[in-house]
Amino acid sequence: MSGQKHSTRQLMKLGIAQAVLFMVGAMLGRGLGLLLGLDAFGSGEYNKRELFGIALIGLGGGAGAQAARVWYVHKYGDPRG
């Protein structure tokens, strides 16, 4: 299906999957940060521990969005053509 245009329904699946897995990944990153003692929202200051906690949340969210994209490309092909 790589040569055909993707339907709106398929692209909606991609968007919803990316949104859901972004949130799941961010929550997993937050949980990992808490397990490691890197609380992103622990104190009112931004020290190394808080910044690393924020980075873990971002990395988890990004990994979740990429996982959704990989799933979509594997199932429907690349939407970019």
Backbone atoms as SQL, in Angstrom:
CREATE TABLE atoms (id INTEGER PRIMARY KEY, chain TEXT, resi INTEGER, resn TEXT, atom TEXT, x REAL, y REAL, z REAL);
INSERT INTO atoms VALUES
  (1, 'A', 1, 'MET', 'N', 0.818, -1.192, 0.000),
  (2, 'A', 1, 'MET', 'CA', 0.000, 0.000, 0.000),
  (3, 'A', 1, 'MET', 'C', 0.861, 1.255, 0.000),
  (4, 'A', 2, 'SER', 'N', 2.125, 1.115, -0.283),
  (5, 'A', 2, 'SER', 'CA', 3.022, 2.259, -0.212),
  (6, 'A', 2, 'SER', 'C', 2.783, 3.263, -1.336),
  (7, 'A', 3, 'GLY', 'N', 2.248, 2.815, -2.491),
  (8, 'A', 3, 'GLY', 'CA', 2.035, 3.720, -3.598),
  (9, 'A', 3, 'GLY', 'C', 0.709, 4.456, -3.540),
  (10, 'A', 4, 'GLN', 'N', -0.211, 4.022, -2.696),
  (11, 'A', 4, 'GLN', 'CA', -1.536, 4.627, -2.625),
  (12, 'A', 4, 'GLN', 'C', -1.595, 5.669, -1.514),
  (13, 'A', 5, 'LYS', 'N', -2.533, 6.584, -1.687),
  (14, 'A', 5, 'LYS', 'CA', -2.757, 7.602, -0.664),
  (15, 'A', 5, 'LYS', 'C', -3.465, 6.964, 0.531),
  (16, 'A', 6, 'HIS', 'N', -3.075, 7.347, 1.722),
  (17, 'A', 6, 'HIS', 'CA', -3.671, 6.788, 2.936),
  (18, 'A', 6, 'HIS', 'C', -5.011, 7.467, 3.213),
  (19, 'A', 7, 'SER', 'N', -5.965, 6.660, 3.661),
  (20, 'A', 7, 'SER', 'CA', -7.294, 7.200, 3.932),
  (21, 'A', 7, 'SER', 'C', -7.278, 8.029, 5.219),
  (22, 'A', 8, 'THR', 'N', -8.292, 8.845, 5.357),
  (23, 'A', 8, 'THR', 'CA', -8.424, 9.662, 6.561),
  (24, 'A', 8, 'THR', 'C', -8.550, 8.787, 7.795),
  (25, 'A', 9, 'ARG', 'N', -9.246, 7.680, 7.670),
  (26, 'A', 9, 'ARG', 'CA', -9.414, 6.754, 8.799),
  (27, 'A', 9, 'ARG', 'C', -8.065, 6.190, 9.245),
  (28, 'A', 10, 'GLN', 'N', -7.230, 5.814, 8.284),
  (29, 'A', 10, 'GLN', 'CA', -5.912, 5.285, 8.628),
  (30, 'A', 10, 'GLN', 'C', -5.047, 6.350, 9.299),
  (31, 'A', 11, 'LEU', 'N', -5.077, 7.560, 8.765),
  (32, 'A', 11, 'LEU', 'CA', -4.285, 8.638, 9.353),
  (33, 'A', 11, 'LEU', 'C', -4.804, 9.018, 10.741),
  (34, 'A', 12, 'MET', 'N', -6.110, 8.895, 10.948),
  (35, 'A', 12, 'MET', 'CA', -6.673, 9.143, 12.275),
  (36, 'A', 12, 'MET', 'C', -6.166, 8.098, 13.259),
  (37, 'A', 13, 'LYS', 'N', -6.067, 6.846, 12.822),
  (38, 'A', 13, 'LYS', 'CA', -5.501, 5.796, 13.676),
  (39, 'A', 13, 'LYS', 'C', -4.074, 6.138, 14.072),
  (40, 'A', 14, 'LEU', 'N', -3.300, 6.651, 13.121),
  (41, 'A', 14, 'LEU', 'CA', -1.925, 7.050, 13.424),
  (42, 'A', 14, 'LEU', 'C', -1.904, 8.154, 14.472),
  (43, 'A', 15, 'GLY', 'N', -2.729, 9.167, 14.294),
  (44, 'A', 15, 'GLY', 'CA', -2.753, 10.281, 15.240),
  (45, 'A', 15, 'GLY', 'C', -3.176, 9.864, 16.631),
  (46, 'A', 16, 'ILE', 'N', -4.202, 9.045, 16.715),
  (47, 'A', 16, 'ILE', 'CA', -4.677, 8.583, 18.026),
  (48, 'A', 16, 'ILE', 'C', -3.644, 7.682, 18.677),
  (49, 'A', 17, 'ALA', 'N', -3.046, 6.788, 17.891),
  (50, 'A', 17, 'ALA', 'CA', -2.021, 5.898, 18.446),
  (51, 'A', 17, 'ALA', 'C', -0.826, 6.689, 18.954),
  (52, 'A', 18, 'GLN', 'N', -0.413, 7.713, 18.214),
  (53, 'A', 18, 'GLN', 'CA', 0.712, 8.531, 18.666),
  (54, 'A', 18, 'GLN', 'C', 0.366, 9.279, 19.948),
  (55, 'A', 19, 'ALA', 'N', -0.834, 9.818, 20.031),
  (56, 'A', 19, 'ALA', 'CA', -1.234, 10.551, 21.234),
  (57, 'A', 19, 'ALA', 'C', -1.289, 9.635, 22.452),
  (58, 'A', 20, 'VAL', 'N', -1.896, 8.469, 22.284),
  (59, 'A', 20, 'VAL', 'CA', -2.034, 7.538, 23.408),
  (60, 'A', 20, 'VAL', 'C', -0.673, 7.021, 23.849),
  (61, 'A', 21, 'LEU', 'N', 0.142, 6.578, 22.897),
  (62, 'A', 21, 'LEU', 'CA', 1.442, 6.026, 23.272),
  (63, 'A', 21, 'LEU', 'C', 2.411, 7.098, 23.760),
  (64, 'A', 22, 'PHE', 'N', 2.229, 8.354, 23.318),
  (65, 'A', 22, 'PHE', 'CA', 3.020, 9.444, 23.883),
  (66, 'A', 22, 'PHE', 'C', 2.733, 9.577, 25.375),
  (67, 'A', 23, 'MET', 'N', 1.452, 9.566, 25.726),
  (68, 'A', 23, 'MET', 'CA', 1.080, 9.695, 27.139),
  (69, 'A', 23, 'MET', 'C', 1.557, 8.491, 27.953),
  (70, 'A', 24, 'VAL', 'N', 1.399, 7.292, 27.405),
  (71, 'A', 24, 'VAL', 'CA', 1.853, 6.085, 28.106),
  (72, 'A', 24, 'VAL', 'C', 3.359, 6.142, 28.313),
  (73, 'A', 25, 'GLY', 'N', 4.093, 6.517, 27.275),
  (74, 'A', 25, 'GLY', 'CA', 5.545, 6.620, 27.392),
  (75, 'A', 25, 'GLY', 'C', 5.971, 7.677, 28.393),
  (76, 'A', 26, 'ALA', 'N', 5.272, 8.809, 28.396),
  (77, 'A', 26, 'ALA', 'CA', 5.601, 9.861, 29.352),
  (78, 'A', 26, 'ALA', 'C', 5.337, 9.403, 30.785),
  (79, 'A', 27, 'MET', 'N', 4.244, 8.681, 30.991),
  (80, 'A', 27, 'MET', 'CA', 3.962, 8.174, 32.340),
  (81, 'A', 27, 'MET', 'C', 4.980, 7.124, 32.762),
  (82, 'A', 28, 'LEU', 'N', 5.409, 6.285, 31.820),
  (83, 'A', 28, 'LEU', 'CA', 6.453, 5.310, 32.144),
  (84, 'A', 28, 'LEU', 'C', 7.775, 6.009, 32.455),
  (85, 'A', 29, 'GLY', 'N', 8.080, 7.065, 31.718),
  (86, 'A', 29, 'GLY', 'CA', 9.283, 7.843, 32.006),
  (87, 'A', 29, 'GLY', 'C', 9.212, 8.499, 33.369),
  (88, 'A', 30, 'ARG', 'N', 8.051, 9.009, 33.714),
  (89, 'A', 30, 'ARG', 'CA', 7.866, 9.609, 35.047),
  (90, 'A', 30, 'ARG', 'C', 8.030, 8.556, 36.128),
  (91, 'A', 31, 'GLY', 'N', 7.441, 7.384, 35.926),
  (92, 'A', 31, 'GLY', 'CA', 7.565, 6.304, 36.902),
  (93, 'A', 31, 'GLY', 'C', 9.000, 5.855, 37.068),
  (94, 'A', 32, 'LEU', 'N', 9.719, 5.732, 35.958),
  (95, 'A', 32, 'LEU', 'CA', 11.131, 5.355, 36.036),
  (96, 'A', 32, 'LEU', 'C', 11.926, 6.419, 36.775),
  (97, 'A', 33, 'GLY', 'N', 11.609, 7.670, 36.500),
  (98, 'A', 33, 'GLY', 'CA', 12.284, 8.753, 37.210),
  (99, 'A', 33, 'GLY', 'C', 12.036, 8.699, 38.704),
  (100, 'A', 34, 'LEU', 'N', 10.808, 8.414, 39.095),
  (101, 'A', 34, 'LEU', 'CA', 10.500, 8.306, 40.523),
  (102, 'A', 34, 'LEU', 'C', 11.237, 7.132, 41.154),
  (103, 'A', 35, 'LEU', 'N', 11.335, 6.009, 40.426),
  (104, 'A', 35, 'LEU', 'CA', 12.073, 4.857, 40.949),
  (105, 'A', 35, 'LEU', 'C', 13.551, 5.177, 41.143),
  (106, 'A', 36, 'LEU', 'N', 14.085, 6.011, 40.265),
  (107, 'A', 36, 'LEU', 'CA', 15.498, 6.378, 40.351),
  (108, 'A', 36, 'LEU', 'C', 15.737, 7.592, 41.252),
  (109, 'A', 37, 'GLY', 'N', 14.677, 8.142, 41.810),
  (110, 'A', 37, 'GLY', 'CA', 14.812, 9.312, 42.671),
  (111, 'A', 37, 'GLY', 'C', 14.957, 10.611, 41.905),
  (112, 'A', 38, 'LEU', 'N', 14.480, 10.648, 40.673),
  (113, 'A', 38, 'LEU', 'CA', 14.574, 11.841, 39.824),
  (114, 'A', 38, 'LEU', 'C', 13.179, 12.425, 39.636),
  (115, 'A', 39, 'ASP', 'N', 12.666, 13.066, 40.668),
  (116, 'A', 39, 'ASP', 'CA', 11.300, 13.590, 40.652),
  (117, 'A', 39, 'ASP', 'C', 11.271, 14.922, 39.910),
  (118, 'A', 40, 'ALA', 'N', 10.621, 14.945, 38.757),
  (119, 'A', 40, 'ALA', 'CA', 10.576, 16.148, 37.933),
  (120, 'A', 40, 'ALA', 'C', 9.801, 17.276, 38.605),
  (121, 'A', 41, 'PHE', 'N', 8.867, 16.938, 39.467),
  (122, 'A', 41, 'PHE', 'CA', 8.022, 17.942, 40.097),
  (123, 'A', 41, 'PHE', 'C', 8.208, 17.977, 41.604),
  (124, 'A', 42, 'GLY', 'N', 9.354, 17.518, 42.075),
  (125, 'A', 42, 'GLY', 'CA', 9.590, 17.364, 43.504),
  (126, 'A', 42, 'GLY', 'C', 9.682, 18.674, 44.267),
  (127, 'A', 43, 'SER', 'N', 10.556, 19.533, 43.847),
  (128, 'A', 43, 'SER', 'CA', 10.738, 20.794, 44.564),
  (129, 'A', 43, 'SER', 'C', 10.448, 21.952, 43.619),
  (130, 'A', 44, 'GLY', 'N', 10.467, 23.138, 44.161),
  (131, 'A', 44, 'GLY', 'CA', 10.218, 24.323, 43.353),
  (132, 'A', 44, 'GLY', 'C', 11.432, 24.762, 42.556),
  (133, 'A', 45, 'GLU', 'N', 12.557, 24.109, 42.750),
  (134, 'A', 45, 'GLU', 'CA', 13.783, 24.479, 42.054),
  (135, 'A', 45, 'GLU', 'C', 14.072, 23.489, 40.938),
  (136, 'A', 46, 'TYR', 'N', 14.890, 23.905, 40.003),
  (137, 'A', 46, 'TYR', 'CA', 15.302, 23.019, 38.920),
  (138, 'A', 46, 'TYR', 'C', 16.758, 22.646, 39.117),
  (139, 'A', 47, 'ASN', 'N', 16.974, 21.565, 39.839),
  (140, 'A', 47, 'ASN', 'CA', 18.309, 21.029, 40.048),
  (141, 'A', 47, 'ASN', 'C', 18.545, 19.917, 39.038),
  (142, 'A', 48, 'LYS', 'N', 19.698, 19.257, 39.158),
  (143, 'A', 48, 'LYS', 'CA', 20.020, 18.170, 38.227),
  (144, 'A', 48, 'LYS', 'C', 18.988, 17.055, 38.286),
  (145, 'A', 49, 'ARG', 'N', 18.558, 16.700, 39.476),
  (146, 'A', 49, 'ARG', 'CA', 17.588, 15.605, 39.613),
  (147, 'A', 49, 'ARG', 'C', 16.269, 15.937, 38.911),
  (148, 'A', 50, 'GLU', 'N', 15.796, 17.146, 39.068),
  (149, 'A', 50, 'GLU', 'CA', 14.546, 17.540, 38.419),
  (150, 'A', 50, 'GLU', 'C', 14.699, 17.579, 36.904),
  (151, 'A', 51, 'LEU', 'N', 15.832, 18.087, 36.427),
  (152, 'A', 51, 'LEU', 'CA', 16.051, 18.167, 34.984),
  (153, 'A', 51, 'LEU', 'C', 16.167, 16.783, 34.357),
  (154, 'A', 52, 'PHE', 'N', 16.841, 15.864, 35.043),
  (155, 'A', 52, 'PHE', 'CA', 16.911, 14.497, 34.527),
  (156, 'A', 52, 'PHE', 'C', 15.529, 13.834, 34.554),
  (157, 'A', 53, 'GLY', 'N', 14.725, 14.147, 35.554),
  (158, 'A', 53, 'GLY', 'CA', 13.361, 13.628, 35.600),
  (159, 'A', 53, 'GLY', 'C', 12.526, 14.142, 34.441),
  (160, 'A', 54, 'ILE', 'N', 12.665, 15.427, 34.134),
  (161, 'A', 54, 'ILE', 'CA', 11.956, 16.005, 32.990),
  (162, 'A', 54, 'ILE', 'C', 12.431, 15.362, 31.690),
  (163, 'A', 55, 'ALA', 'N', 13.737, 15.128, 31.584),
  (164, 'A', 55, 'ALA', 'CA', 14.285, 14.489, 30.382),
  (165, 'A', 55, 'ALA', 'C', 13.727, 13.077, 30.210),
  (166, 'A', 56, 'LEU', 'N', 13.586, 12.335, 31.307),
  (167, 'A', 56, 'LEU', 'CA', 13.024, 10.985, 31.213),
  (168, 'A', 56, 'LEU', 'C', 11.570, 11.015, 30.741),
  (169, 'A', 57, 'ILE', 'N', 10.817, 11.996, 31.199),
  (170, 'A', 57, 'ILE', 'CA', 9.429, 12.134, 30.743),
  (171, 'A', 57, 'ILE', 'C', 9.403, 12.413, 29.240),
  (172, 'A', 58, 'GLY', 'N', 10.252, 13.320, 28.787),
  (173, 'A', 58, 'GLY', 'CA', 10.313, 13.636, 27.358),
  (174, 'A', 58, 'GLY', 'C', 10.767, 12.467, 26.511),
  (175, 'A', 59, 'LEU', 'N', 11.779, 11.757, 26.986),
  (176, 'A', 59, 'LEU', 'CA', 12.262, 10.591, 26.245),
  (177, 'A', 59, 'LEU', 'C', 11.207, 9.495, 26.172),
  (178, 'A', 60, 'GLY', 'N', 10.503, 9.286, 27.271),
  (179, 'A', 60, 'GLY', 'CA', 9.440, 8.279, 27.270),
  (180, 'A', 60, 'GLY', 'C', 8.317, 8.644, 26.318),
  (181, 'A', 61, 'GLY', 'N', 7.919, 9.905, 26.332),
  (182, 'A', 61, 'GLY', 'CA', 6.866, 10.348, 25.422),
  (183, 'A', 61, 'GLY', 'C', 7.282, 10.238, 23.964),
  (184, 'A', 62, 'GLY', 'N', 8.497, 10.653, 23.680),
  (185, 'A', 62, 'GLY', 'CA', 8.998, 10.546, 22.309),
  (186, 'A', 62, 'GLY', 'C', 9.108, 9.106, 21.845),
  (187, 'A', 63, 'ALA', 'N', 9.556, 8.230, 22.736),
  (188, 'A', 63, 'ALA', 'CA', 9.663, 6.813, 22.385),
  (189, 'A', 63, 'ALA', 'C', 8.284, 6.213, 22.119),
  (190, 'A', 64, 'GLY', 'N', 7.292, 6.623, 22.895),
  (191, 'A', 64, 'GLY', 'CA', 5.935, 6.134, 22.665),
  (192, 'A', 64, 'GLY', 'C', 5.385, 6.584, 21.321),
  (193, 'A', 65, 'ALA', 'N', 5.610, 7.848, 20.976),
  (194, 'A', 65, 'ALA', 'CA', 5.140, 8.354, 19.685),
  (195, 'A', 65, 'ALA', 'C', 5.837, 7.641, 18.532),
  (196, 'A', 66, 'GLN', 'N', 7.123, 7.387, 18.679),
  (197, 'A', 66, 'GLN', 'CA', 7.857, 6.674, 17.633),
  (198, 'A', 66, 'GLN', 'C', 7.392, 5.227, 17.512),
  (199, 'A', 67, 'ALA', 'N', 7.074, 4.612, 18.640),
  (200, 'A', 67, 'ALA', 'CA', 6.563, 3.237, 18.601),
  (201, 'A', 67, 'ALA', 'C', 5.248, 3.177, 17.830),
  (202, 'A', 68, 'ALA', 'N', 4.393, 4.175, 18.011),
  (203, 'A', 68, 'ALA', 'CA', 3.133, 4.219, 17.268),
  (204, 'A', 68, 'ALA', 'C', 3.396, 4.380, 15.779),
  (205, 'A', 69, 'ARG', 'N', 4.357, 5.192, 15.436),
  (206, 'A', 69, 'ARG', 'CA', 4.690, 5.397, 14.025),
  (207, 'A', 69, 'ARG', 'C', 5.236, 4.113, 13.397),
  (208, 'A', 70, 'VAL', 'N', 6.098, 3.417, 14.121),
  (209, 'A', 70, 'VAL', 'CA', 6.648, 2.154, 13.621),
  (210, 'A', 70, 'VAL', 'C', 5.524, 1.148, 13.397),
  (211, 'A', 71, 'TRP', 'N', 4.590, 1.082, 14.343),
  (212, 'A', 71, 'TRP', 'CA', 3.443, 0.181, 14.193),
  (213, 'A', 71, 'TRP', 'C', 2.660, 0.532, 12.930),
  (214, 'A', 72, 'TYR', 'N', 2.391, 1.822, 12.724),
  (215, 'A', 72, 'TYR', 'CA', 1.599, 2.256, 11.576),
  (216, 'A', 72, 'TYR', 'C', 2.305, 1.923, 10.263),
  (217, 'A', 73, 'VAL', 'N', 3.591, 2.227, 10.191),
  (218, 'A', 73, 'VAL', 'CA', 4.339, 1.962, 8.960),
  (219, 'A', 73, 'VAL', 'C', 4.383, 0.465, 8.673),
  (220, 'A', 74, 'HIS', 'N', 4.515, -0.337, 9.716),
  (221, 'A', 74, 'HIS', 'CA', 4.532, -1.788, 9.526),
  (222, 'A', 74, 'HIS', 'C', 3.180, -2.296, 9.021),
  (223, 'A', 75, 'LYS', 'N', 2.103, -1.703, 9.511),
  (224, 'A', 75, 'LYS', 'CA', 0.766, -2.181, 9.148),
  (225, 'A', 75, 'LYS', 'C', 0.257, -1.595, 7.829),
  (226, 'A', 76, 'TYR', 'N', 0.460, -0.283, 7.608),
  (227, 'A', 76, 'TYR', 'CA', -0.136, 0.393, 6.458),
  (228, 'A', 76, 'TYR', 'C', 0.875, 0.936, 5.452),
  (229, 'A', 77, 'GLY', 'N', 2.128, 0.988, 5.802),
  (230, 'A', 77, 'GLY', 'CA', 3.125, 1.602, 4.935),
  (231, 'A', 77, 'GLY', 'C', 3.369, 3.044, 5.344),
  (232, 'A', 78, 'ASP', 'N', 4.396, 3.629, 4.774),
  (233, 'A', 78, 'ASP', 'CA', 4.792, 4.992, 5.134),
  (234, 'A', 78, 'ASP', 'C', 3.793, 6.000, 4.563),
  (235, 'A', 79, 'PRO', 'N', 3.208, 6.857, 5.405),
  (236, 'A', 79, 'PRO', 'CA', 2.226, 7.815, 4.893),
  (237, 'A', 79, 'PRO', 'C', 2.856, 8.923, 4.053),
  (238, 'A', 80, 'ARG', 'N', 4.161, 9.059, 4.118),
  (239, 'A', 80, 'ARG', 'CA', 4.825, 10.108, 3.341),
  (240, 'A', 80, 'ARG', 'C', 5.023, 9.706, 1.886),
  (241, 'A', 81, 'GLY', 'N', 4.805, 8.449, 1.611),
  (242, 'A', 81, 'GLY', 'CA', 4.909, 8.035, 0.224),
  (243, 'A', 81, 'GLY', 'C', 5.987, 7.124, 0.011);
